[in-house]
Amino acid sequence: MRAIGIVLAGGNNHRIKELTQKRAVCAMPIAGSYRSIDFALSNMSNSRINKVAVFTQYNAGSLNEHLSSSKWWDFGRKQGGLFVFTPAVTAESSAWYRGTADAIAQNLAFLKNSHEPYVVISSGDCVYKMDYNDVLEYHIEKKADITVVCKDMAPDVNVDRFGTLKMNEECRIEDFEEKPVVAKSNTISCGIYVVRRRQLIEMIEKCAEEDRYDFVKDILIRYKNMKRIYGYKIKDYWSNIATVDDYYKTNMDFLKPEIRDYFFKQYPDIYSKVDDLPPAKYNTGASVSNSLISSGCIVNGKVEDSVIFKKTFIGNNCYIKNSIILNDVYIGDNTHIENCIVESRGTIRTNSYHKGENGIEIVVEHNDRYVI
């Protein structure tokens, strides 16, 4: 493809509460066996973008480990590859990334040393499938300076945490507001952009000169009347992991057959790091309905309408309903868990009871399995 890729994966989000205390948002587990960033990387690979940079920063330990081998997304090749950049002390800068534009500015050599004419920029905390070639062809056809992928949200969806935009009949963006107090439009930016590489370098360098750090505020909004910025609307599934409710709903969406078929049975595929684990084991007395059970799990109790991640043990007479159990959780006998998200590597003691009465409850338990 005639483009390189950039995945922005360094941000922190306090609205996901305890779930981001030990991992980045882009490392949030999705659908039993995936991470949030897998979807952006898979889209890059399936679009034949061979050279991709990932900018990580906040709580990047597990995310960097997940990205330690590029082979899972087919980036392990002689030309191109997967490049992971974290903030570093250099002769020019000793600051952390102060925004999305600053993250690109601190790694501008990646753009300058590339030869592809275009850049596809994507956020790493969204769940979707897309062929970026379609957006690029649209970008070239419109002779756009920047193309923003956008989506019309349902009237009942609160869009005040997104960037909202208005377009004219030719799909040129006339107005762009970032997280408006009162939204004037239900069309939101999906955090996916196509821009010419040399123009991006020019705009990023100007931002750096003026101590401007945010890609949306200091490029998209600032240049909306000076540059030809167009919107490219999508209608397929797209979800942003921005709050606890968003995270819960996104995982629960994968219990719907049409969503599973769309992501996992229709070409192109979604890829992730593969763990060498045995298949899930269901012992006598186990009962599972409308749930995702991942590899390495052992189930003895009853599971309904839930997503169970890898290496989870569910004891005898347990009842798990409408819940998400993250990786490597031990659930003792006679435990009731309903409307909850259980943090990874936790030990839920025997006879425990957890139920989210007013929304989703996040359960964080200390792992004492290995304490002598």
Backbone hydrogen bonds, N-H to C=O, Kabsch-Sander energy under -0.5 kcal/mol:
donor,donor_aa,acceptor,acceptor_aa,energy
4,I,118,Y,-2.0
5,G,51,K,-2.7
6,I,120,V,-2.6
7,V,53,A,-3.0
8,L,6,I,-0.6
8,L,122,S,-2.6
9,A,7,V,-0.8
9,A,55,F,-2.1
16,I,13,N,-1.3
17,K,14,H,-1.5
19,L,16,I,-1.6
20,T,17,K,-1.7
21,Q,18,E,-1.7
24,A,59,N,-0.8
25,V,11,G,-0.7
27,A,24,A,-1.4
28,M,25,V,-1.8
30,I,34,Y,-2.9
33,S,30,I,-0.7
33,S,31,A,-0.7
34,Y,30,I,-2.3
36,S,28,M,-1.6
37,I,26,C,-2.2
38,D,35,R,-1.3
39,F,36,S,-1.2
40,A,36,S,-0.6
41,L,37,I,-2.2
42,S,38,D,-2.5
43,N,39,F,-2.0
44,M,40,A,-2.1
45,S,41,L,-2.4
46,N,42,S,-3.1
47,S,43,N,-1.4
48,R,45,S,-1.7
49,I,44,M,-2.5
50,N,48,R,-0.8
52,V,50,N,-0.5
52,V,81,G,-2.5
53,A,5,G,-2.6
54,V,83,F,-3.1
55,F,7,V,-2.4
56,T,54,V,-0.7
56,T,85,F,-2.4
57,Q,9,A,-0.6
58,Y,10,G,-1.8
60,A,57,Q,-0.9
64,N,60,A,-3.2
65,E,61,G,-2.0
66,H,62,S,-2.1
67,L,63,L,-1.7
68,S,65,E,-1.4
72,W,69,S,-0.5
73,W,70,S,-1.0
74,D,71,K,-1.5
75,F,70,S,-2.4
77,R,75,F,-1.8
81,G,50,N,-3.5
83,F,52,V,-2.9
83,F,81,G,-0.5
85,F,54,V,-3.0
85,F,83,F,-0.5
90,T,88,A,-0.6
90,T,93,S,-3.6
101,A,213,Y,-1.5
102,D,213,Y,-1.9
103,A,99,G,-2.1
104,I,100,T,-1.6
105,A,101,A,-2.4
106,Q,102,D,-2.6
107,N,103,A,-0.6
107,N,104,I,-0.8
108,L,105,A,-1.4
110,F,107,N,-1.6
111,L,107,N,-0.6
111,L,108,L,-0.5
112,K,108,L,-2.5
113,N,109,A,-2.4
114,S,111,L,-1.1
118,Y,2,R,-1.6
119,V,195,V,-2.7
120,V,4,I,-2.8
121,I,119,V,-0.6
121,I,193,Y,-2.9
122,S,6,I,-2.8
123,S,191,G,-0.9
124,G,8,L,-2.0
127,V,239,S,-3.1
128,Y,126,C,-0.6
129,K,237,Y,-0.6
132,Y,130,M,-0.8
134,D,131,D,-1.3
135,V,131,D,-0.8
136,L,132,Y,-2.4
137,E,133,N,-2.6
138,Y,134,D,-1.9
139,H,135,V,-2.7
140,I,136,L,-2.4
141,E,137,E,-2.5
142,K,138,Y,-2.3
143,K,140,I,-0.8
144,A,139,H,-2.1
145,D,228,R,-3.0
146,I,228,R,-1.7
147,T,194,V,-2.4
148,V,230,Y,-3.1
149,V,147,T,-0.5
149,V,192,I,-2.7
150,C,232,Y,-2.5
151,K,188,I,-2.0
153,M,151,K,-0.6
153,M,186,N,-2.9
157,V,154,A,-2.0
159,V,157,V,-0.7
162,F,159,V,-1.8
164,T,162,F,-0.6
164,T,177,E,-2.7
165,L,187,T,-2.3
166,K,175,D,-2.4
168,N,172,R,-2.1
171,C,168,N,-2.0
173,I,229,I,-3.0
174,E,166,K,-2.7
175,D,166,K,-1.5
177,E,164,T,-3.1
179,K,162,F,-1.7
179,K,177,E,-0.7
188,I,151,K,-2.6
188,I,186,N,-0.6
189,S,163,G,-2.8
190,C,149,V,-3.0
193,Y,121,I,-2.8
194,V,147,T,-2.0
195,V,119,V,-2.1
196,R,145,D,-0.8
197,R,117,P,-2.6
200,L,196,R,-2.4
201,I,197,R,-2.3
202,E,198,R,-2.0
203,M,199,Q,-2.5
204,I,200,L,-2.7
205,E,201,I,-2.4
206,K,202,E,-1.7
207,C,203,M,-2.2
208,A,204,I,-2.4
209,E,205,E,-2.0
210,E,206,K,-1.5
211,D,208,A,-1.2
212,R,207,C,-2.9
218,D,214,D,-2.1
219,I,215,F,-0.9
220,L,215,F,-1.9
221,I,216,V,-2.9
222,R,217,K,-0.7
223,Y,219,I,-2.2
224,K,221,I,-0.8
226,M,223,Y,-1.2
227,K,223,Y,-3.0
229,I,227,K,-1.3
230,Y,146,I,-2.4
230,Y,228,R,-0.6
231,G,171,C,-2.7
232,Y,148,V,-2.7
233,K,231,G,-0.5
234,I,150,C,-2.1
239,S,127,V,-1.6
241,I,125,D,-2.8
242,A,240,N,-1.4
244,V,15,R,-1.1
247,Y,243,T,-2.5
248,Y,244,V,-2.7
249,K,245,D,-2.9
250,T,246,D,-2.6
251,N,247,Y,-1.9
252,M,248,Y,-2.3
253,D,249,K,-1.9
254,F,250,T,-0.7
254,F,251,N,-1.0
255,L,252,M,-1.7
256,K,253,D,-1.8
259,I,256,K,-0.7
260,R,256,K,-2.2
261,D,257,P,-2.7
262,Y,258,E,-1.8
263,F,259,I,-2.1
264,F,260,R,-2.9
265,K,260,R,-0.5
265,K,261,D,-1.7
266,Q,261,D,-0.7
275,D,273,K,-0.5
277,L,275,D,-1.7
281,K,297,C,-2.7
283,N,281,K,-0.6
283,N,299,V,-2.4
286,A,283,N,-2.3
287,S,301,G,-2.2
289,S,303,V,-2.2
292,L,306,S,-2.0
293,I,291,S,-0.6
294,S,292,L,-0.5
294,S,308,I,-1.7
296,G,278,P,-2.3
297,C,294,S,-1.2
298,I,312,T,-2.4
299,V,281,K,-2.9
300,N,298,I,-0.5
300,N,314,I,-1.5
302,K,318,C,-3.0
303,V,287,S,-3.2
304,E,320,I,-3.0
305,D,289,S,-1.9
307,V,323,S,-2.1
308,I,292,L,-3.3
308,I,306,S,-0.5
309,F,307,V,-0.6
309,F,325,I,-3.1
310,K,32,G,-0.7
311,K,295,S,-1.4
312,T,309,F,-0.7
313,F,329,V,-2.7
314,I,298,I,-2.8
314,I,312,T,-0.5
315,G,313,F,-0.5
315,G,331,I,-1.9
318,C,315,G,-1.1
319,Y,335,T,-2.7
320,I,302,K,-2.9
321,K,319,Y,-0.5
321,K,337,I,-2.5
322,N,304,E,-1.6
324,I,340,C,-2.4
325,I,307,V,-2.5
326,L,324,I,-0.6
326,L,342,V,-2.3
328,D,310,K,-3.1
330,Y,346,G,-2.7
331,I,313,F,-2.7
331,I,329,V,-0.6
332,G,330,Y,-0.6
332,G,348,I,-3.1
334,N,316,N,-2.8
335,T,332,G,-0.6
336,H,352,S,-2.3
337,I,319,Y,-2.8
337,I,335,T,-0.5
338,E,354,H,-2.2
339,N,321,K,-1.7
341,I,361,E,-2.6
342,V,324,I,-2.8
343,E,341,I,-0.6
343,E,363,V,-2.8
345,R,327,N,-2.6
346,G,343,E,-0.6
347,T,366,H,-0.5
348,I,330,Y,-3.3
348,I,346,G,-0.5
349,R,347,T,-0.7
351,N,333,D,-2.7
352,S,349,R,-1.2
354,H,336,H,-3.0
356,G,338,E,-2.3
357,E,355,K,-1.0
361,E,339,N,-2.1
363,V,341,I,-3.0
363,V,361,E,-0.6
364,V,362,I,-0.6
365,E,363,V,-0.5
368,D,366,H,-0.9
371,V,368,D,-0.9
